[in-house]
Amino acid sequence: MGERSQFCMNMDWGSKGVPSFDELIYGHRTLVEKRAANALPPKGKNGDTPERKVFKEVALLLKYASPAAKKPSAVAAANLMFSVSLDGLRLYWLGPAGDEESVRFLTGLSAPADPEEMRSAVIHAVGLHRKPDLVVPFLERVISGREAERLRADAAAFLGEQPGPKALEILKRTIASDPSSEVRESAVAGLIEMDLSAAAGVLIDLAERGKDEEVRNEAIHGLAEKATKETIAALERLAYGAKGTDVRKEAVQAMADLPQKGGLPFMIKAAKTHPDKDVRIAAIEALGEFHDPAAFQALLDIVKKRG
């Protein structure tokens, strides 16, 4: 995780003075972070401030309705440094577990008769693990099964956290053939998050040649989130060469979202010279959101020219 990132799933934040999980477990604060060896820093918010990548321990919490209950009624997870409210419930700590042990235990909790909220929590908890050989088959079963649309969409999104050819192939297949627009769009979201160079190529293909309008728009904005040389070049091609004003406008709006104001020079050019009037208007509107002297000067130049 990014060193400034935090994780808390299905839990309420504790108030000031509430002990953290590591204090409850060990009686004191522990050093639970360590630098990830050879890891590239992930992008910060909007990609403009890279965060150093570190390992952070996660507590997996299972709530049982009674001591005799055979299965938990709820599943939650959080970083150990979190101070969260347990609502007076007693905490039993079973100790650390490896990924394989953890995933096999969690997948055993999911049954067709369980409430949707419980099944969703299991999908989220399994998706936290970084063991594609264990996680991907489970998520694939959810996507291809007769699960609720929401659960299949969750599984598609979490596939993006499992970079590898198998996960990528499932996402491509889901985008191409799943009957649910929600699931297809979640699969695109998974592609955007996937740390795999081939995923960017699939996004470019969807953005340039996709038949599904919603999926295509999702892919176009995903190109800006990737913000590589190849994806930016694809956005420029779309902004000027795509068939249809709406697609060109989507590409311009995506360029405006590039990190570190990387799309500003393009926006100025498009606002002044794009042959499509509607695209020029979209670029002018986007320039107004930049709060940058160069953007202000470009808008002033356009007003003076029209005057």
C-alpha positions in Angstrom: 0.0 0.0 0.0 1.0 3.7 -0.3 2.5 4.8 3.0 -0.2 7.4 3.4 -3.0 5.0 2.5 -5.3 3.4 5.0 -7.6 0.5 4.7 -10.8 -0.2 6.6 -13.7 -2.4 5.3 -17.1 -2.8 6.9 -16.2 -1.1 10.2 -17.0 2.1 12.0 -14.1 4.4 13.0 -13.3 4.6 16.7 -13.5 7.8 18.6 -10.5 9.6 20.1 -8.9 7.5 22.9 -10.1 4.1 21.5 -7.2 1.7 21.3 -5.9 0.4 18.0 -6.0 -3.2 17.0 -2.3 -3.7 17.6 -2.7 -2.2 21.1 -5.7 -4.6 21.8 -3.7 -7.6 20.5 -0.2 -6.9 21.8 -0.7 -4.3 24.5 1.3 -1.7 22.7 1.8 0.0 19.4 3.8 -2.1 17.0 6.0 -1.2 14.0 3.6 -2.8 11.4 5.0 -1.1 8.3 8.1 -2.1 6.3 9.3 -0.9 2.9 8.3 -3.1 0.0 11.6 -4.3 -1.6 12.1 -3.2 -5.2 8.6 -1.8 -5.4 7.9 1.3 -7.5 6.0 4.0 -5.7 2.3 4.1 -6.6 0.6 7.2 -7.7 -0.9 9.4 -5.0 -4.2 11.2 -5.3 -4.7 12.2 -8.9 -1.3 10.8 -9.6 0.5 14.0 -8.6 2.3 12.9 -5.4 3.9 9.5 -5.5 3.7 7.5 -2.3 6.5 5.2 -1.2 5.1 1.6 -1.2 5.1 -0.3 2.1 3.7 -3.5 3.5 0.9 -2.9 6.1 -0.6 -5.7 8.2 -4.3 -6.3 7.9 -6.6 -7.7 10.6 -9.3 -10.0 9.2 -12.3 -9.9 11.6 -15.1 -12.4 11.9 -18.2 -11.5 13.9 -20.1 -14.5 15.4 -23.7 -14.1 16.6 -23.1 -16.5 19.5 -20.3 -18.7 20.9 -22.1 -21.7 19.4 -22.4 -20.3 15.9 -20.6 -22.3 13.2 -20.2 -19.5 10.7 -19.7 -15.8 11.2 -22.5 -13.4 10.5 -20.2 -10.6 9.2 -16.7 -10.2 7.9 -14.6 -7.0 8.2 -10.9 -6.0 7.8 -8.7 -3.1 8.7 -5.0 -2.1 9.1 -3.7 -2.9 12.5 -3.0 0.7 13.4 -6.7 1.6 13.1 -8.7 2.6 16.2 -12.1 1.3 15.6 -15.2 0.6 17.6 -16.0 -3.0 18.5 -19.3 -2.0 20.2 -18.3 -3.7 23.4 -17.7 -7.1 21.7 -14.9 -9.3 23.0 -11.9 -9.8 20.6 -10.3 -13.2 20.2 -7.0 -13.0 18.3 -6.0 -16.2 16.5 -2.6 -15.0 15.3 -1.1 -14.4 11.9 -2.1 -16.5 8.9 -0.5 -17.0 5.5 -2.3 -16.1 2.3 -3.1 -19.7 1.3 -4.6 -20.5 4.7 -6.5 -17.2 4.8 -8.0 -17.5 1.2 -9.0 -21.2 1.7 -10.7 -20.3 4.9 -12.6 -17.3 3.5 -13.7 -19.1 0.3 -15.2 -21.8 2.5 -17.4 -19.2 4.2 -19.3 -18.3 1.0 -22.4 -20.4 0.3 -25.4 -19.6 -2.1 -27.8 -19.4 0.8 -25.8 -16.7 2.6 -27.1 -13.1 2.6 -25.8 -10.9 -0.2 -24.0 -8.6 2.2 -22.1 -11.5 3.7 -21.1 -12.8 0.3 -20.0 -9.4 -0.8 -17.8 -9.1 2.3 -16.2 -12.4 1.5 -15.4 -11.3 -2.1 -13.8 -8.1 -0.8 -11.8 -10.0 1.8 -10.5 -12.6 -0.7 -9.7 -9.8 -3.2 -7.3 -8.2 -0.7 -4.9 -11.1 -1.1 -2.1 -11.1 -3.7 -2.1 -14.7 -4.6 -3.5 -14.9 -8.2 -3.4 -18.7 -8.3 -5.7 -18.8 -5.3 -7.8 -15.7 -5.8 -8.5 -15.7 -9.5 -10.3 -19.0 -9.7 -12.6 -17.9 -6.9 -13.4 -14.6 -8.6 -13.9 -16.3 -11.9 -16.5 -18.7 -10.4 -18.4 -15.7 -9.0 -18.4 -13.8 -12.3 -19.4 -16.8 -14.4 -22.0 -18.1 -11.9 -25.5 -17.2 -11.2 -24.6 -14.6 -8.6 -26.3 -11.3 -8.1 -25.2 -8.6 -10.5 -23.6 -6.6 -7.7 -21.5 -9.5 -6.6 -20.3 -10.3 -10.1 -19.4 -6.6 -10.5 -17.4 -6.7 -7.3 -15.5 -9.8 -8.4 -14.7 -8.2 -11.8 -13.3 -5.1 -10.2 -11.1 -7.1 -7.8 -9.6 -9.1 -10.7 -7.7 -5.9 -11.5 -5.8 -6.4 -8.3 -4.4 -9.7 -9.5 -2.1 -8.8 -12.4 -1.5 -11.8 -14.7 -2.6 -13.2 -18.0 -5.4 -15.3 -16.6 -7.1 -12.3 -14.8 -6.6 -10.2 -17.9 -8.2 -12.8 -20.1 -11.2 -13.1 -17.8 -11.7 -9.3 -17.8 -11.5 -9.2 -21.6 -14.0 -12.0 -21.9 -16.3 -10.3 -19.4 -16.2 -7.0 -21.2 -16.9 -8.6 -24.5 -19.8 -10.9 -23.5 -21.3 -10.3 -20.1 -25.0 -9.3 -20.3 -24.8 -6.8 -17.5 -23.6 -3.3 -18.2 -22.7 -2.9 -14.5 -20.4 -6.0 -14.6 -18.8 -4.9 -17.9 -18.0 -1.4 -16.6 -16.6 -2.9 -13.4 -14.4 -5.1 -15.5 -13.1 -2.0 -17.2 -12.4 -0.5 -13.8 -10.4 -3.7 -13.1 -8.4 -3.1 -16.2 -7.6 0.4 -15.2 -6.3 -0.8 -11.8 -4.3 -3.7 -13.2 -0.6 -3.2 -13.0 0.2 -4.9 -16.3 1.4 -3.4 -19.5 -0.9 -5.5 -21.6 -3.9 -4.1 -19.7 -3.1 -0.6 -21.1 -3.2 -2.1 -24.6 -6.6 -3.6 -24.0 -7.9 -0.2 -22.8 -6.6 1.6 -25.9 -8.3 -1.0 -28.1 -11.6 -0.5 -26.2 -11.3 3.3 -26.3 -10.6 3.3 -30.1 -12.8 0.5 -31.3 -15.2 -0.4 -28.6 -18.9 -0.9 -29.6 -20.4 -0.4 -26.1 -20.7 3.4 -25.5 -20.5 3.2 -21.7 -17.6 0.8 -21.7 -15.8 2.9 -24.3 -16.2 6.0 -22.2 -15.0 4.2 -19.1 -11.9 3.0 -21.1 -11.3 6.6 -22.4 -11.1 8.0 -18.9 -9.0 5.0 -17.8 -6.4 6.0 -20.4 -5.9 9.2 -18.4 -5.6 7.3 -15.2 -2.9 5.1 -16.7 -1.1 8.3 -18.0 1.6 6.5 -20.0 3.1 7.7 -23.2 1.0 5.2 -25.2 -2.3 6.0 -23.5 -1.8 9.8 -23.8 -1.0 9.4 -27.5 -4.3 7.3 -27.8 -6.3 10.1 -26.2 -4.8 12.7 -28.6 -5.8 10.4 -31.6 -9.3 10.1 -30.2 -9.7 13.8 -29.6 -8.9 14.7 -33.2 -9.7 11.5 -35.2 -12.5 9.7 -33.5 -15.8 9.5 -35.4 -18.5 11.4 -33.4 -18.3 14.6 -31.5 -19.2 12.9 -28.2 -16.2 10.5 -28.3 -13.9 13.4 -29.1 -15.3 15.4 -26.2 -14.8 12.5 -23.8 -11.2 12.3 -24.9 -10.7 16.0 -24.3 -12.3 15.7 -20.8 -10.0 12.7 -20.1 -7.0 14.8 -21.1 -8.0 17.4 -18.6 -7.7 14.7 -15.9 -4.1 13.8 -16.6 -1.9 14.1 -13.4 0.3 17.1 -12.7 -1.6 19.2 -15.2 -0.1 17.1 -18.0 -3.0 17.8 -20.3 -2.8 21.6 -20.0 -0.8 22.2 -23.2 -3.1 20.0 -25.2 -6.2 21.7 -23.7 -4.9 25.1 -24.7 -4.2 23.9 -28.3 -7.7 22.2 -28.5 -9.5 25.3 -27.1 -7.9 27.5 -29.7 -7.6 25.4 -32.8 -9.8 22.2 -32.7 -11.9 22.1 -35.9 -15.0 20.9 -34.0 -16.7 23.8 -32.3 -18.3 21.5 -29.6 -14.9 20.1 -28.8 -13.4 23.6 -28.6 -16.2 24.5 -26.1 -15.5 21.4 -24.0 -11.8 22.3 -23.9 -12.5 25.9 -23.0 -14.8 24.7 -20.1 -12.0 22.3 -18.9 -9.5 25.1 -19.0 -11.6 27.0 -16.5 -11.0 24.2 -13.9 -7.2 24.3 -14.1 -6.6 27.4 -11.9 -3.3 27.9 -13.7 -1.9 31.2 -15.1 -1.3 29.5 -18.5 -4.9 28.4 -18.6 -6.1 31.9 -17.6 -4.0 33.5 -20.3 -5.3 31.1 -23.0 -8.9 31.9 -22.0 -8.0 35.6 -22.2 -6.5 35.2 -25.6 -9.6 33.4 -26.9 -11.9 36.2 -25.5 -9.7 38.9 -27.1 -9.7 37.1 -30.4 -13.5 36.9 -30.4 -13.8 40.5 -29.4 
